[in-house]
Amino acid sequence: MKRPLAVHVMAKPTGAICNIDCTYCFYLEKEKLYPDKARGAWKMGDEELEAYVKQYIEAQDIPLVNFAWQGGEPTLMGVDFYRKAVKLQKQYAGKKQVSNAFQTNAILLDDEWGEFLAEEKFLVGVSIDGPEEIHNRYRMTQGGEPTWHMVMAGIEVLKKHKVEFNTLTVLHKHNADHPKELYEFLTREVGSHYLQFIPIVERVADKLPAHFLQLVGPEFRDGATVTEWSVGSEQYGNFLTGVFDQWVRKDIGTYFVQIFDTALASWMGQNAGLCIFAETCGDAMIIEHNGDVYSCDHFVYPEYNLGNVADTTIREMAESPEQRKFGTDKRDTLPDFCRSCEFRFACNGGCPKQRFTKTPDGEDGLNYLCAGYKKYFAHTEPYMKAMVAELRSGRPAANIMEKANAIPKMSDNPYAGVGRNDMCPCDSGKKFKRCHGGG
């Protein structure tokens, strides 16, 4: 029986155009994909908007349709564009329920925006990387000015108008060493109750590829260098465990961290709900300002262009052999090293964009963040199991906060979470099964 189609198509109505110039942004250079376009022409037109709204709603076999607006910077379109979008949504929704999510740097938010977002019940994601000094490290205006105070002013607009918001924090080399500081700032000072932490991992091609984009995908096995701002794998794992140790002791049920929620769902035997940890992907596409649809936000390259809504419907593109293969390749190209991993059920190899390193056996396709993920999953395992026990007994997961300090930590064992084919942590240069795991 064919499964119902539930596809997510994130819209980028300004394409790669943004009002700030973040050093690490992987999307800014996508401007090169449309070299004949003047900067001011990067705006989704009325025809593209209507085709997107109509086709996106029609493509869903489920009653809930979530529109996500991102960029570049989506506020550059102005409020009237989104008024038009909401009107079209109501026109084509039928019996389906429509919601809107909006990811912004918050700099252009004013009372007009606040009133609109509140009235139409938009969920707003605010991009903020931490306290002032940390945030301003990479998130500057195009004139080189810091943006932190402008972002905080935008957040105050959201609070004033009682707009529901959450935070998205990019983890990079210079903020990932401060898990407690970032967590306390985002929760206690910003007032975010739902936190996303996105690791930045990008590689620059040693020689410019044919598509003229310097930041390359995983198919570049050689000839590319990880950027200096990318987070380290172990560093990422340390950050997640550091935040988790704060959250698990005092904030379960009050503050929500996306990656903790998805892991708990996996431990419960449920769908993780996040594409990077799903067995297959391909259900999260993007639409550019001109109606072009690509396989994924992280694969906006010419070879992943599925077509345009003027010629092909979103449903047809989502069900195309090319897109289905894109999704199943996540599972089918998983290295043997990952297939035998005890945490495969919760990780599934992570995002294909980051699978560019080799396994200890020399097989291609290992996720750059593998060591960090293993550290995180091993560290949180006893707590996840304790929360699962509470939930299955009909009690709230927050009950474990009272006894979190008494739960034996797998991290107390230096070999916890190490797979048989991993390199032994003792630095012997041997595989674990031939060293401390050989007994």
Residue pairs with C-beta under 8 A, 6 or more apart in sequence:
4 61
4 62
5 59
5 60
5 61
5 315
5 318
5 319
6 60
6 61
6 62
6 283
7 59
7 60
7 283
7 284
7 285
7 314
7 315
7 318
8 66
8 68
8 283
8 284
8 285
9 52
9 56
9 59
9 285
9 286
9 287
9 293
9 314
9 318
10 68
10 69
10 70
10 284
10 285
10 286
10 287
10 297
11 44
11 52
11 67
11 68
11 69
11 70
11 286
11 287
12 27
12 70
12 71
12 72
12 74
12 286
12 287
12 288
12 289
13 43
13 44
13 49
13 69
13 71
13 74
13 77
13 81
13 289
14 42
14 43
14 44
14 71
14 72
14 73
14 74
14 76
14 77
14 289
15 30
15 31
15 34
15 42
15 71
15 72
15 288
15 289
15 290
16 27
16 28
16 29
16 30
16 31
16 42
16 71
16 72
17 31
17 39
17 42
17 71
17 72
17 73
17 76
18 25
18 28
18 71
18 72
18 73
18 76
18 105
19 73
19 76
19 105
19 107
19 108
19 141
19 142
20 73
20 105
20 107
20 139
20 140
20 141
20 142
20 147
21 28
21 140
21 141
21 142
22 28
22 138
22 139
22 140
22 170
23 138
23 140
23 229
24 138
24 170
24 172
24 200
24 202
24 227
24 229
24 230
26 200
26 202
26 215
26 298
27 71
27 72
27 297
27 300
29 213
29 214
29 215
30 213
30 300
31 37
31 39
31 42
32 211
32 212
32 213
33 211
33 213
33 300
33 302
34 42
34 290
42 72
42 289
43 76
43 77
43 81
43 289
44 52
44 77
44 81
44 289
44 290
44 291
45 290
46 84
47 291
47 310
48 289
48 290
48 291
48 309
48 310
49 81
49 84
49 85
49 88
50 88
51 291
51 309
51 310
52 287
52 291
52 309
52 314
53 67
53 85
53 88
53 89
53 92
54 88
54 92
55 309
55 313
55 314
55 315
56 65
56 67
56 314
57 65
57 89
57 92
57 93
57 94
57 96
57 98
58 92
58 313
58 314
58 315
59 313
59 314
59 315
59 318
60 96
63 95
63 96
63 97
64 96
64 97
64 99
65 93
65 96
65 97
65 98
65 99
66 98
66 99
66 100
66 101
67 85
67 89
67 98
67 99
67 100
67 101
68 100
68 101
68 102
68 103
69 82
69 85
69 100
69 101
69 102
69 103
70 102
70 103
70 297
71 103
71 104
73 104
73 105
73 107
73 108
74 102
74 103
74 104
75 104
75 107
75 108
75 109
75 113
76 108
79 112
79 113
79 116
82 100
82 116
82 120
82 122
83 116
85 100
86 100
86 120
89 98
89 100
90 98
99 121
99 123
100 120
100 121
100 122
100 123
101 122
101 123
101 124
101 125
102 117
102 122
102 123
102 124
102 125
103 124
103 125
103 127
103 168
104 124
104 125
104 126
104 127
104 154
105 126
105 127
105 139
105 147
105 151
105 154
106 124
106 126
106 127
106 128
106 150
106 151
106 153
106 154
106 155
106 157
106 158
107 147
107 150
107 151
107 154
108 154
109 153
109 154
109 157
109 158
110 157
111 157
111 160
111 161
113 157
114 157
114 158
114 160
114 161
114 163
115 161
116 122
117 124
117 158
117 161
117 163
118 161
118 162
118 163
121 164
122 163
123 164
123 165
123 166
124 158
124 163
124 164
124 165
124 166
125 165
125 166
125 167
125 168
125 196
126 151
126 154
126 155
126 158
126 165
126 166
126 167
126 168
126 190
126 192
127 139
127 151
127 167
127 168
127 169
127 170
128 135
128 148
128 151
128 155
128 167
128 168
128 169
128 186
128 190
129 135
129 137
129 138
129 139
129 169
129 170
129 172
129 175
130 169
130 175
130 178
130 181
130 182
130 185
130 186
131 148
131 181
131 182
131 185
131 189
132 146
132 148
132 149
134 174
134 175
134 178
134 181
134 182
135 146
135 147
135 148
135 151
136 146
136 147
136 148
137 172
137 174
137 175
138 170
138 172
138 174
138 229
139 146
139 147
139 148
139 151
140 146
140 147
141 147
152 190
155 165
155 190
155 191
157 163
158 165
159 191
165 192
166 192
166 193
166 194
166 195
166 196
167 186
167 190
167 192
167 194
167 195
167 196
168 196
168 198
169 175
169 182
169 186
169 195
169 196
169 197
169 198
170 198
170 199
170 200
171 197
171 198
171 199
171 200
171 231
171 236
171 239
172 200
172 229
172 230
172 231
173 228
173 229
173 230
173 231
173 232
173 235
174 229
175 182
176 199
176 231
176 232
176 235
176 236
176 238
176 239
177 235
177 238
177 239
179 238
179 239
179 240
179 241
179 242
179 243
179 246
180 242
180 243
180 246
182 243
183 195
183 242
183 243
183 246
183 247
184 246
186 192
186 195
187 193
187 195
187 251
187 255
192 255
193 254
193 255
193 256
194 255
194 256
194 257
194 258
195 255
195 256
195 257
195 258
196 257
196 258
196 259
197 239
197 240
197 243
197 257
197 258
197 259
199 231
199 236
199 369
199 372
200 229
200 230
200 231
201 226
201 230
201 231
201 353
201 354
201 368
201 369
202 215
202 226
202 227
202 229
202 230
203 215
203 216
203 220
203 224
203 225
203 226
203 227
203 230
203 356
204 214
204 215
204 216
204 224
204 225
204 227
205 214
205 215
205 216
205 220
205 223
205 224
206 223
206 224
206 225
207 223
208 214
209 216
209 220
211 301
211 302
213 301
215 227
216 224
217 298
217 299
217 301
217 353
218 352
218 353
218 354
218 355
218 356
218 365
220 356
221 356
221 364
224 356
226 368
231 239
232 372
233 368
233 369
233 370
233 371
233 372
234 371
234 372
234 375
235 372
236 369
236 372
236 373
236 376
237 369
237 371
237 372
237 373
237 374
237 375
237 376
237 379
238 372
238 375
240 259
240 372
240 375
240 376
241 375
241 376
241 379
241 380
241 411
243 257
244 257
244 260
244 376
244 379
244 380
244 383
247 255
247 257
247 260
248 380
248 383
248 400
248 401
248 404
249 401
249 404
249 405
250 401
252 387
252 397
252 398
252 400
252 401
253 396
253 397
253 398
258 274
259 274
259 376
260 380
261 273
262 272
262 273
262 274
262 277
263 272
263 277
263 346
263 377
263 380
263 384
264 384
264 387
264 388
264 397
265 271
265 272
265 273
266 272
266 277
266 345
266 346
267 346
267 384
267 385
267 387
267 388
268 388
268 391
268 392
271 278
272 278
272 346
275 281
275 283
275 284
275 351
276 350
276 351
277 346
277 347
277 348
277 350
278 330
278 348
279 330
279 331
279 348
280 327
280 328
280 330
280 331
281 296
281 326
281 327
281 330
281 352
282 295
282 296
282 323
282 324
282 326
282 327
282 328
282 330
283 318
283 327
284 296
284 297
285 293
285 294
285 295
285 296
285 306
285 314
285 317
285 318
285 323
286 293
286 294
286 296
286 297
286 300
287 293
287 294
287 309
287 314
288 294
288 300
290 308
291 308
291 309
291 310
292 305
292 307
292 308
293 305
293 306
293 307
293 308
293 309
293 312
293 314
293 317
294 300
294 301
294 304
294 305
294 306
295 304
295 306
295 322
295 323
295 326
296 304
296 326
296 353
298 351
298 353
299 326
299 353
304 326
306 312
306 317
306 320
306 322
306 323
307 316
307 317
317 323
329 352
330 348
330 349
330 352
331 348
333 352
333 355
333 365
334 348
334 349
334 365
335 349
335 359
335 363
335 364
335 365
335 366
336 359
336 361
336 363
337 359
337 360
337 361
337 363
337 366
337 419
337 421
338 344
338 347
338 348
338 349
338 359
338 365
338 366
338 367
338 370
340 419
340 420
340 421
341 347
341 374
341 419
342 417
342 419
343 373
343 374
343 377
343 378
343 417
346 377
347 373
347 377
349 355
349 365
349 367
350 367
350 369
350 370
350 373
351 367
354 367
354 368
354 369
355 365
355 366
355 367
355 368
356 365
356 368
357 366
357 367
357 368
357 370
358 364
358 366
359 365
359 366
359 421
360 421
360 422
360 423
360 431
361 421
367 373
374 417
374 418
374 419
374 422
375 411
375 417
377 417
378 410
378 411
378 416
378 417
379 409
379 410
379 411
379 417
381 410
381 417
382 407
382 408
382 409
382 410
383 400
383 404
383 407
386 400
386 403
386 407
387 397
387 400
390 396
390 397
390 399
390 400
391 397
400 407
410 416
410 417
414 425
415 425
415 432
415 436
415 437
418 424
418 425
418 432
418 437
419 432
420 431
420 432
420 433
420 437
421 431
421 432
421 433
422 431
422 432
423 429
423 430
423 431
423 432
424 430
424 431
424 432
424 434
424 435
424 436
424 437
425 432
425 436
426 435
426 436
428 435
